[in-house]
Each structure stands twice: as C-alpha cells, then as structure tokens.
Amino acid sequence: MPDPRPSQDPRELLRELRDAQGRRISYLRLSVTDRCNYRCVYCSPAEGARADLTRGQLRRLLGAFAGLGVRRVRLTGGEPLWRKDIVALAADAASTPGIDEVCLSTNGTNLVALARSLREAGVCKINVSLDSLDPGRFASITRGGRVDEVTDGIEAALEAGFAEVAINAVILRGVNEADAAPLVRWCWERGLTPRFIELMPFASGAPVPTDELVARLARDGLSLGPELPRPEGRGPASYRRGSGGEVGFIGALTHNFCASCNRLRVSTRGELQACLGGAERVPLAPLLEEGVPPPLLEGAIRAALSRKEEGHRFLEPRVGGRLLSMMGIGG
C-alpha cells in the first residue's frame, strides 16, 4: 500500500478510514436515488423504489466521510439525474471541505438539459452507461430506452467540458457481444474511452469474461496490446491500448481487484455497504438526524469497515443475507 502523502497532517492519519486489511478508504459511492426511467435487465430490482435520504442528511453524511479522509465522491443511483435537486446535491458535495473530486454516473438521458449545470456545480467526471448503439438491442436491454437520447447526452457532456467522460458497457452473452467493437470505434472517434464491465451476479444474464471479450474484439478487427500499468487512483479498470485509443475492462469475477479496494458504498436509504459483494448493510440514516452526536456515526462506519473481508465472494454459495440489485446498491 502506498505511503501517506508526506505533507499529510499527523492528526489526519489518526482519523483516516482503514478496513480490516489495512486498506485506506478514500472513495465513497453515494446513491442518491434508486428511481430510474430505465429497467435494465442486469440492474433493475424486483422491489419498488424506496425513500431517498434528504439533502440535509446527505450533507451530514458527506461531512462525516470527508472528516474521515474520503476525498472522492461519486453520485450514483438508480438514475441520479431523476432527483430534482441533483444539481444542488452536486454543489453540496463539491463544497464539502476535504472533498477533492465529485463524479457522477448516469444513463445519460437527462444530460442534454443538465450537463452544463452539473459541471458548473462542481462535478468533474461523468460516467455514462451505453451497452449498445443498435436501437433495437438498446431498447431491449433497457426495456424501452432510446439510444439517441443517450448519445445526445454524451455529446452535451463533451461540450460542457468535464475533465473526463467515460462510457461504461455491460456485455451479455447471447445479447450484445457483436456491439462491443462498434462501440469501441464510436468512442475512439470522439476521443472517449469505453470500459467493459463484467456482469456480476445481481440479476439475470450470463457474463462474457474479460479475456473472452478481448479475443472477440480482436476477431472483430480491434487488436489490443497487453494490459497497461494501472495508475494509482484510476479505479478498478485495467486498460489496453489499440490503434485508436484505450479500452478499459472491469473484471470483478475473472480479474479480481479487491487488493487495491479503496471504496465503500451508501445506498439511497442510508445503508452502508463496505463491500459490493457483501451482504451486510449497516443503517446510517438514524444517525444522520440533527442532534445525533457525530461520534456515533463515525463509530458505526468504523465498525462496518472492521468487518470488511479480504475480497468479495461472488463465486461462493451464499450462506446468509442476499445481494441487493445493482440499482439498489448504486453500482
């Protein structure tokens, strides 16, 4: 594990979050709603949407995590742009002392209207989900979505001047394997980096392993080089370079990246989940009310991290609890 920054205040070292394996936690994925205008086959839950944390609760949560050394926040959902106060929430996150970077994951359908406002509020990076450029397959995967709305949103994000616009795709066996190469070419033409995420066991569908997808891209005329060195802080994706740019791969099942995990998640109703593949969820919402002593919230967070295991157990039979849908946990 890298040494702390030499200039870091010793008092901060005593407060920073570390899990049971000593990994420093500096990244929070915060789901602000599990409502969404899509019902993607690999993401959508069987249960209905639940109540979201209020803006005041989210501000207190952000302040607490920033005080414990979290420096990067990603706003997720559901579809975060469905919250009417999303621009204000983004501004709250960006203005929280200690938070250096605010990112957002979206399906892109509301970016035409909101991209510039989000950038001005302080969001610096955007991830957009785009699993196919084929209108029919896109509509099938999303259960009714229009691909042109997403591509228009991506163009709006590029015009708004975000530091990074990334494209995320999930490839499902027997569904959209043939769409991977066209998506790569489309992204490269726009200076974008596509990233392919291995399907995880949250919903129906069969995954295409990362190595198989790399071979498929080569058969479709997109030969990629070996894995590039993974820069610290760039996240769990590994990258390969081709003739027109880079392609990222997030292979949670076949290319485990747990050893470098620096993140935790809070769901839309305030449940902390220390591991994406874990079943334990710690309710924080009661500790986010006005008047609750901050040490109670900090203690609950630290206790959850003290139980975080060395790695996920996606491939093992579950002996207790269950995984939330990807929508329910915020990705």
N, C-alpha and C positions, 0 to 999 in steps of 0.2 A: 504494500500500500504506500502511495506517495507520502512523503513527509509533509506536515502542515506548512503553509507559507511562512517564510522566515519572519515576515512583518506582522504575523497574527498576534493579537493581544493574548498573553497567557491566560487572562480571565475567560476569553472566548474558548480556549482549549478545554477548560474545565466544564463548560456548558454544552459544547457541541454534541450532537447526537451520534452515537455509535451503537451498532447492533451487537448481538451475542458473539459474533465472529470478529468484532473489531472494525467492521466496515463503517466508514464515516458517511452519514446520511445528510446529503445537501440538496436533494431534489424532491419536491412534492408535486405529485399529480393530484389535482383537486377537481373532482367532478362537481359542477355547479347545477346540473340537472340531469335526470335520466329520460326526459322527454325528447322526442325526436320525430321529425317528419318522415324518416325512413324506417323500415323494419328489415334491415339487412339480415340475411339468413344465418350469418355466423355471429351476429351480435345481439339481436333483439331478444328480450326476455319474454317468458310466458306471462309473468305477472305485469300488472299495470304500473304506471309511473307513481312515484312516491313524492312526499313533500320535500321541497328543497330547503337547504339552510338559508336563513335570511342574510341580507347584506351585512347586517351588524354582526351576526355570528361568524360570517366568513372573514370579516375584518379582524375579529379577535383571534380566529384560528391562524390567519396569516401572520399576525403579530407574534403569536406564540412560537410558531415554527421558525420565523426569522430570528427570534431571540435565541433559538437553539441551534443556529448555524445553517438553516436552509437558505440557500442563495438563489435557487432556480425554481420557478413555479410554472406548471403547465395547467391551464384551464381546459377541462375536458367535459364530456357528457357520456351518454346522450349527445344531444347536439347543443353545445353551449350557446350558439347564436340564437337559440329559441328563447333564452331568457331576455326579457325586455330590458333588464338593467345590466346586460353583459358589458357594455362599454364602461359603465361606472364601476363594475366589479374589476375590470381590467385596470382601470386607473387606480383603484384602491390597491391592487396588488403591486403595481409599478411604483406607487408612492410609499409602500411599506418600508421603513428603514431596515436595511440589511438585504433586501431582495434585489439582486443584480440583473435578473433576466426573467421576463414574463413571456411565455409561449402559449399557443392555443392550438388545439386540434379540432377540426371541423369537417363536416361533409361538403362544405363549400357553397351550399345553396343560397345562403344569405350574404355571401361575401361581396357581391356587387353593391349592395346597399351599405355594408358595414366595414369594408376593408380599410378605407381611409380613416374612419373614426377610431377603429381599433389601433391602427398604427399611431395616431396622434395621442391615444390614451396611454401608450407605452408598451404595447405588445411588439416584440421584436422579431419573433419567428412564428410561422404558421405551418402546420401540417394539414394537408387536405387528403381525404380518402377518395381514391378513384380506382376501382377494381377492374374496369373495362371501358374502352372507348366505343364499343359496339352498343348502340342504343337499346337493342333488344335484350342483350345479356345484362347490361347495366340495370335495366328496368326489372329484370327477373331477380337479380341478386339483391337489389334494394327494395323489392316489392313495390315498384311503381315510380321510381325516381327517373328524372330526365338528365341525361349526361350533359346536355348543352348548358344546363344551369350550373353544373359544377365547373365545366371548362371556362365558362364566362366568369365565374367566381375566381378561378385561378388567375385569369388574365387581370382581373381587378386587383388581386393581391400583389401581382408583379408590379402593376402601375403604382400601388400605394407605397412601395419602397421598403418592404420588410427586409431585414437582414438575411432571412432565409425563408424560402417557400419550398417545402418538401412534399413529395407525393407518396402516399402510402397505399399499397395494394395487397390484398389477400388473394392468393391463388388457390382455387378449389379444384380438386381432381374431378375431371369429367365436366367441368363447368366453363372455366375461363383460362385454361393453360395457353390456348392459342392467342390470347390477348396480351400476354406478357411482353413479347417482342415489340408489337406495335406501340404499346405504352412506353417502353423504353425510348424508342425512336421519337415519339411525340414529345417526351420530356426533354431529351437532348436538344431537339430543335429549339426549345425555349430556354435553354440554359438551366434546366431543372434536374434534380437528382431523384430518380424513382427508388423506392425502397419496398422490397417484398417481405411481407410478414408471414411466417409460417402459422398456419391455422392452429390455434390452441384449443383444448377440449372444453370450450364454454358452450358450444351449441352444435348443431348438426353440420355435416360436411366432412369430407376427407381431405387431409392436408397433402400438399406436394412438398416433400423435403427440399431443403435449400440446395443440396448438391444435385438433386434431380432437376431442379429448376435451372440451375446454371448450365447443365448439359442441354436442357431444352432450348435455352436461349442460343447456345452455340449452334444447334441444329437449325435454328431459325435465322442464322446469319449474324449473330451477335456474340462473337467470341470475346470472353473477358479474361483478363490477366489474373494472377494469383491475388489472394487477399492482401490488401494494403495494411501497413501498420495502423493500429487503431489509436487515434489521438485521445488523450485523456479528456474526459468530459463530453465526448461526442455522442455518448449513449451506447446502447447495446448492439447497434448495427455494425456489421463488417462490410467493407467496401471493396469492390473490384473495379478496375478501370478498363474501358473499352475504347473504341475509336472515336466515339462522340461525347464521352464523359464518364461519370461513375455510376455504378448501380449498388445500392445497399441491400443487405439481406439481414433480417432479424429472425434467427432460427432458434427459438426458445427450446424446442424439443431436440433437435439434432446438433445444434451448436450452442451448448449451454453457456450463458454469460453471467451466471449467478455470482461468480467470484468477485466481479467488479461492481456488483449492485450498489447503487448509492441512493436509492429512492424508496419512497413509501407512497401510499395512496389513501385518500379520504373520499368516501362515497358521498353522493348527493344528500344523504340524510345524516352525515357526520360520523360514519363508521370508519375507523382507521383499519387499514389492512396493510400489514408490514410486508407481505409477500403476495405477488399477483396470483401465485398458485396455492396460497394458503386458504384455509377455511376459517381461521379465527378472525373475527371482526370486533373491534373494541369501540363501543359507543362513546363518542366525544360530545355529542350535541348537548347533553345536560350540563356539561362543564363549560359551555360557551355562552351561558346566560350571564347577563350583567350581575355583578356582585359575587360571582364564584371566584374564590381565591386562585390566582394563576398557578400556584404550585400544584394544585390538584390536577389541572390539565397537563402540566409538564410531567407529573408522576405517571399519569395514565399512558402518555406517549412513550416514556422511557420503559415502562413495564412491558408494553407491547413489543418494543424492539428487543428487549432482553430475551424474548421467546422466539425471535426470528431464527429460523433454521438455516443451515449452510446453503441449501438450494431448494428449488421447487420440487414437487413430487407429482408432476403432471402424469408421468407414465406408471405410477403405482396405484393399485386399487385404493380407493378412499375408505378410511375406516371410521370417519366421523365428520359431520358437517357436510357442506356441499359448496361447489363453486357458484358464485354469482354469475349471471350473464356478463358478457363483456360490457354491455350497456350499463349494467348495474354497478360495476366497479370503476368504470371510467377508463378502461384500457391500460 
